[in-house]
């Protein structure tokens, strides 16, 4: 059995999630509920759950403020939130799980399956949790994304990513040092995640570049750019004008 807590200030939301877990995820045993950060902290200390379903928006302190109370988070997290693009993008960048209210059964099942997979491997998401808090609350720190690399997780600063290549359901991520990492997220997911970072620009169906690493480009047809003096790509015609305007800025 997976022991779990539900932390949400809305009693109705806790009740719905508990019913969904009981009906569709019998391997999850809800051992407690909390409606505030303070009561959740005390309950976690008392019950020591393996998994916490954590609402982000709560009065008297967000779900993130609960996480910050622990020097080392002794449980795994699935965030539960009403649609909040900024928070969701930060969670995605840290390769952590989340559910959007109203919770859909298919998404819940997928999240529990992922938890079971990494829990059986005794993997910890501590590094990703630390990165999430830094991305959310430290504006002077360069944002990072968490990328799985074999059995490890690597935190890459956005500034060191030169470009990304989409390959069906995977994305190859390249850095300024010439390293390459493979992510199971597709390129569209990264485009959505990095929408708030104007240095990232999708130049075509299968490539997104960090404009800070463009070393030269041609104005003629076809328009070709060079990234980090190593990689050249042809720009789609419909993207060319937008790209040139951004480079001029």
C-alpha positions as CSV (number, residue, x, y, z in Angstrom):
1,X,0.0,0.0,0.0
2,X,1.0,3.6,-0.7
3,X,0.3,5.8,2.3
4,X,-0.8,9.3,1.3
5,X,-2.0,12.6,2.7
6,X,-4.3,15.1,0.9
7,X,-3.5,18.8,1.7
8,X,-6.1,21.2,0.3
9,X,-8.0,24.1,2.0
10,X,-11.2,23.1,0.2
11,X,-13.0,20.3,1.9
12,X,-15.0,19.4,-1.3
13,X,-11.7,19.1,-3.2
14,X,-10.3,16.8,-0.6
15,X,-13.4,14.7,-0.6
16,X,-13.5,14.3,-4.4
17,X,-9.8,13.3,-4.6
18,X,-10.2,10.8,-1.8
19,X,-13.2,9.2,-3.6
20,X,-11.3,9.0,-6.9
21,X,-8.4,7.3,-5.1
22,X,-10.6,4.9,-3.3
23,X,-12.4,4.0,-6.5
24,X,-9.6,3.9,-9.1
25,X,-6.4,3.6,-7.0
26,X,-7.0,1.0,-4.3
27,X,-3.3,0.7,-3.7
28,X,-3.3,4.2,-2.3
29,X,-4.3,4.5,1.4
30,X,-5.3,8.0,2.4
31,X,-4.1,8.2,6.0
32,X,-5.0,11.8,6.7
33,X,-6.2,15.2,5.4
34,X,-5.2,18.7,6.1
35,X,-6.7,22.1,5.2
36,X,-3.8,24.4,6.0
37,X,0.0,24.5,5.9
38,X,0.4,24.4,9.7
39,X,-1.9,21.4,10.2
40,X,-0.3,19.6,7.2
41,X,3.2,20.0,8.6
42,X,2.1,18.6,12.0
43,X,0.2,15.7,10.3
44,X,3.2,14.8,8.1
45,X,5.5,14.7,11.2
46,X,3.0,12.4,12.9
47,X,2.0,10.0,10.1
48,X,5.2,10.1,7.8
49,X,3.3,9.5,4.5
50,X,5.1,8.2,1.4
51,X,3.1,10.6,-0.9
52,X,1.4,14.0,-0.4
53,X,-1.2,15.4,-2.8
54,X,-0.5,19.1,-2.3
55,X,-2.7,22.0,-3.3
56,X,-0.7,25.0,-4.4
57,X,-3.1,27.9,-3.7
58,X,-4.0,27.9,0.0
59,X,-4.8,30.8,2.4
60,X,-2.2,31.4,5.1
61,X,0.7,30.0,3.0
62,X,1.0,28.2,-0.4
63,X,1.9,24.6,-0.9
64,X,5.4,25.7,-1.7
65,X,5.7,27.3,1.8
66,X,4.9,23.9,3.3
67,X,7.7,22.2,1.3
68,X,10.1,24.9,2.5
69,X,9.5,23.9,6.1
70,X,11.6,20.7,5.5
71,X,15.3,20.7,5.2
72,X,15.0,17.5,3.2
73,X,11.5,16.6,2.0
74,X,10.8,13.1,3.4
75,X,7.9,12.3,1.0
76,X,7.1,12.4,-2.7
77,X,4.8,15.1,-4.1
78,X,2.0,15.3,-6.6
79,X,0.9,19.0,-6.8
80,X,-2.8,19.7,-7.3
81,X,-3.8,23.1,-8.7
82,X,-6.4,25.1,-10.4
83,X,-4.9,26.3,-13.7
84,X,-1.9,28.5,-13.0
85,X,0.4,28.6,-15.9
86,X,3.3,30.1,-14.0
87,X,3.2,27.5,-11.3
88,X,2.6,24.6,-13.8
89,X,5.5,25.7,-15.9
90,X,7.8,25.8,-12.9
91,X,6.7,22.3,-11.8
92,X,7.3,21.0,-15.4
93,X,10.7,22.6,-15.5
94,X,11.6,20.6,-12.3
95,X,10.2,17.3,-13.7
96,X,7.7,16.9,-11.0
97,X,4.1,15.7,-11.1
98,X,0.9,17.7,-11.0
99,X,-2.8,17.4,-11.5
100,X,-5.1,20.2,-12.6
101,X,-8.5,20.6,-11.0
102,X,-11.0,19.2,-11.7
103,X,-8.9,16.1,-11.5
104,X,-9.4,13.7,-14.4
105,X,-9.2,9.9,-13.7
106,X,-6.8,9.2,-16.5
107,X,-4.3,11.9,-15.3
108,X,-4.6,10.6,-11.7
109,X,-3.9,7.0,-12.8
110,X,-0.9,8.1,-14.8
111,X,0.5,10.1,-11.9
112,X,0.2,7.1,-9.5
113,X,1.8,4.8,-12.1
114,X,4.8,7.2,-12.4
115,X,5.0,7.3,-8.6
116,X,5.0,3.5,-8.3
117,X,7.7,3.3,-11.0
118,X,10.2,5.6,-9.3
119,X,9.3,4.6,-5.8
120,X,10.1,1.0,-6.6
121,X,13.5,2.2,-7.8
122,X,13.9,4.1,-4.5
123,X,14.4,7.3,-6.5
124,X,14.1,10.6,-4.8
125,X,13.0,13.9,-6.3
126,X,14.7,16.0,-3.7
127,X,16.9,17.8,-6.2
128,X,13.9,18.7,-8.4
129,X,12.0,20.0,-5.3
130,X,14.9,22.3,-4.4
131,X,15.0,23.5,-8.0
132,X,11.3,24.1,-8.0
133,X,11.5,26.4,-5.0
134,X,14.4,28.3,-6.4
135,X,12.6,28.8,-9.8
136,X,9.4,29.9,-8.0
137,X,10.8,32.3,-5.4
138,X,14.3,33.4,-6.2
139,X,14.0,35.9,-9.1
140,X,17.8,36.7,-9.1
141,X,18.7,33.0,-9.7
142,X,18.9,31.8,-13.3
143,X,16.1,29.3,-13.9
144,X,16.9,25.7,-14.5
145,X,15.2,22.7,-15.9
146,X,15.5,19.1,-14.7
147,X,16.5,16.6,-17.4
148,X,16.7,12.8,-16.9
149,X,20.0,11.4,-18.0
150,X,20.0,7.6,-17.7
151,X,19.5,7.0,-13.9
152,X,20.4,10.5,-13.0
153,X,18.7,13.9,-13.1
154,X,20.7,16.9,-14.4
155,X,19.7,20.5,-13.7
156,X,20.5,22.6,-16.7
157,X,20.5,26.4,-16.5
158,X,18.4,28.0,-19.3
159,X,21.4,30.1,-20.3
160,X,23.6,27.0,-21.1
161,X,21.0,25.4,-23.4
162,X,21.8,26.4,-27.0
163,X,19.0,24.6,-28.8
164,X,16.6,21.6,-28.8
165,X,15.7,19.2,-31.5
166,X,12.4,17.3,-31.6
167,X,12.4,13.7,-32.6
168,X,8.8,12.3,-32.5
169,X,8.0,12.0,-28.8
170,X,11.5,12.9,-27.6
171,X,13.6,16.0,-27.5
172,X,17.4,16.3,-27.7
173,X,18.7,19.1,-25.6
174,X,22.1,20.6,-26.5
175,X,24.3,22.8,-24.3
176,X,27.1,25.3,-24.9
177,X,29.7,22.7,-23.8
178,X,28.6,20.3,-26.5
179,X,26.7,18.0,-24.2
180,X,23.4,16.4,-25.4
181,X,20.6,15.1,-23.2
182,X,17.4,13.2,-24.2
183,X,14.1,14.1,-22.7
184,X,10.9,12.1,-23.0
185,X,9.0,15.5,-23.4
186,X,8.2,16.5,-26.9
187,X,9.3,19.8,-28.4
188,X,5.8,21.3,-28.1
189,X,5.9,20.7,-24.3
190,X,9.2,22.6,-24.1
191,X,7.8,25.4,-26.2
192,X,4.8,25.8,-23.8
193,X,7.1,25.6,-20.8
194,X,9.5,28.2,-22.0
195,X,6.9,30.6,-23.5
196,X,7.8,33.3,-20.9
197,X,11.5,33.2,-21.9
198,X,11.8,35.2,-25.1
199,X,15.3,34.0,-25.8
200,X,13.8,30.6,-26.9
201,X,12.4,30.7,-30.4
202,X,11.0,27.8,-32.4
203,X,12.4,28.1,-35.9
204,X,10.5,25.2,-37.4
205,X,8.7,21.9,-36.8
206,X,11.6,20.1,-35.2
207,X,13.9,22.8,-33.7
208,X,13.9,25.5,-31.0
209,X,16.9,27.7,-30.4
210,X,18.3,30.0,-27.7
211,X,18.8,33.2,-29.6
212,X,21.6,34.2,-27.3
213,X,23.7,31.4,-28.9
214,X,23.0,32.4,-32.5
215,X,26.5,33.2,-33.9
216,X,25.5,34.1,-37.5
217,X,22.6,34.0,-39.9
218,X,22.0,34.6,-43.6
219,X,19.4,37.0,-45.0
220,X,19.0,35.2,-48.3
221,X,16.8,32.2,-49.1
222,X,16.9,29.8,-47.6
223,X,17.6,31.6,-44.3
224,X,20.2,29.6,-42.3
225,X,21.4,30.2,-38.8
226,X,24.4,28.9,-36.9
227,X,24.2,28.0,-33.2
228,X,27.2,28.1,-31.0
229,X,29.5,28.0,-34.1
230,X,28.6,24.3,-34.4
231,X,25.1,23.6,-35.7
232,X,23.3,25.1,-38.7
233,X,19.6,25.1,-39.3
234,X,17.3,26.3,-42.1
235,X,14.5,28.6,-40.9
236,X,11.0,28.0,-42.1
237,X,9.8,30.8,-44.4
238,X,6.9,31.7,-42.1
239,X,9.3,32.0,-39.1
240,X,12.0,34.0,-40.9
241,X,10.7,37.5,-40.4
242,X,9.9,37.0,-36.7
243,X,13.4,35.6,-36.2
244,X,15.2,38.5,-37.9
245,X,13.2,41.0,-35.9
246,X,14.1,39.2,-32.6
247,X,17.8,39.0,-33.6
248,X,17.8,42.8,-34.4
249,X,16.5,43.5,-30.9
